Amino acid sequence: MSVNFVKTAPGKRLVALLLAAAMLLPGLARAEDLTAEWMEHAFRSRDIVGGAVVVSRYGEPVFTYAYGSKSASRMEPVTLDTCFRVASVTKMVTAVGVMKLYERGAFALDDPISDLLPFRVVNSAFKNDPITVRQILSHTSGVIQSQHTGIDWDYVSQRNTEHLFLRYARPGTRYHYSNINGSLFGALIEAVSGQSLNTFMRENVFDPLGMNAAYDPTLLPDPSDISNQMSKSGTNILSPSRMLVRSNYEDTCDPMAHLQYSVGGLYASARGLDRIGAMLCEEGRLNGARVLNPGTVRLMQADQRFFPGSSVTCVSEYGLGIRRFEDSHGNTWYGHQGIKDGLSSDVFYLPDKGLSVTVIANGYTQQKLNDLVAIASLTIDRAAETDWNSK
């Protein structure tokens, strides 16, 4: 290839030289490609203590990056297999388990959850309007957001539940993201399956996908690589040794006892979460393991208003445990974000391009961009624009 140069101003001449170099050196990354150098700058410029990124395409990893340390001491490096408490990404992972039971015919999506649980969940302002499985999964149940999820439902069902519900909207008529909805995901799995949340998910999701994951660190198949929980200022909140000592999870079927675990209690690595995103992107199958049927994955992604007889009649950001997100290029991604103390975790996938992106960052102050934490939003944009065929 020949390149012709013309006389230009110094600034334009530099641009011309860079473009010429890109044409003469096909292996040179384009400005918009996702690279380790770009990723390092993104982590370092935000004073992130540690984190990891995995991008898969059609189920196979095409980009991996581990950054920084597992603690404020900056001594132990993060790896792709370092487990973090991944906050609200837990909800999407648990929703996969809920939909596994749905596939088995254990319930219908518009069944009242009070018929399935050993306790009643009802908005006292609308006692004749049952709260359904579809509503809790799409965050349209009317349950309000709450950091306190270990609720004694036997107690509140006998009294006025005004503090737990929207008082002006019937179930299914208003979107309102709530941690309490997530707590009911796990309770539903235990009540219907007769197994503990962790056991059911290990047998039906984690083991088939080859994930080192658990709802309590003591239950991890390999607990040797766990990151500290960290504050926004980058200080340690809880070390792995203290996590293991303080654990009070009992691996038994007890829907009332495990409410908080399916809200944000999952421990998993970037490599493990990538298996969830890639599986969903591949319509429920990954590396020969069928976790969900293709129709079930499409159902989880869909706007729930448009199904005959649906108990959801309002717009929601969520399908069934899965959020829809539009990037700056107009691409529609599906997935979930988690934020807790100084940690953010994001798992989003783009079926149109076969891409799944997992970004975990720990020990920093999160800033939002396009309604996601900035480092995830920017990484997703880069992944969508990268020419993976040339890699």
C-alpha positions, 0 to 999 in steps of 0.5 A: 500500500502506498500513502501520499502525504500532502503539506498540512499544518503541524497538528493535521500532519500528526493526525495524517501520520497516525492514520498512515501508520494505522493503514501500514500496520494492520495489527495496530489497535484502532483508537476505539478498540478495547486494549489493556492500555486503555483499561489500565488508564480507566482503572488508574484514573479513577483510583480504583484499588482492584478489579477485573474485566472479561469480554466474551464473544459467542461464548468464548473470552476474547479480552481479559484484564485484571487490575490492582489489589485485593486489599488496601495494603496493595500486596495481593494482586487481583486475578480473573478468579478473585471472588468479590461480593458482587452486590445486586448482580446477585438478583439477575443470577438468582433470577436464572434459578427462578426461571429454571423452576418456571421451565419445570412448571413449578408455577406460572408467572402470574401466580400470586407469590403468597400461594407459593411462599410460606408467608403472605406478601400483600399490599394492605392498600390493595388487599384484593390485588395479588402480587405475582412472580412476574411483578417481583421479577420486573420490579413492578410489585409496588414493594419499596426500596429498602436496605433492610431485607431480612423482614419477618413477613409472618409479623408484617402480614398480620399488621399494616404493611404501609412502610413496605409498599407504594400506597398510590399504585396497584401491583403491576402498575408502577415500576419501582426498583426494590431490594425486597423484590430480590429477597423474594427471588431466593425465598421463592426458589427455596419454597418451591424447590425444597432445597437451600438457595445455594444448593439449588443454584450450585446444582442447576447453574453454578456447576453446569457453568463451571463457576466458583460461586456461592451465596456465602464465602464458606460455601465457595468450592474454592475459597482461596482467592477472595477480595476484601470488601472495601469502602469508597475511600479504598480502605478495608471494610471486611477481610476474607478471614473475617468473612469466613469467621463471621458467617452465619449462613446455614445451608438448609431450606428456610425461605424466611432465614435467607431473604437477604442473600439473594439481594446482593450476597453472591460471591463470584469472580469476573470469570464466573460472572462472564459465564452467566452473561455469555450463557444468556447471550447464547440463549441459555447454552454455554460450552455444551451446558444447557441452563435455560431454553432460548425462549425463556431467555427471550422472555426474561429480556422482554417488556412484560406488558405485552403478554396476554393476561400479564399482571404487569401493565406499566413500563419497566426497565426490567424484563424478568430479573434482567435490565435493558440498557441502551449505550451511547451508540444506540445498542440495546444491552441486557444485564444488571449492575450492582453497587455496594460500598466501594464496589461496582459489578456489571454484567451486560450482554449484546445479543446482536453482536454476541458480546458479553461484558463483565466489569468489577471495580473495588475500593473507589467512589463510583460516578455514573455515566449514561446511567451506569457506573462510568467504568462499565459504561465506557468499557461497554462502549469500547467493546461494542466498537472494537473490531473483534474479527481482527483480533 
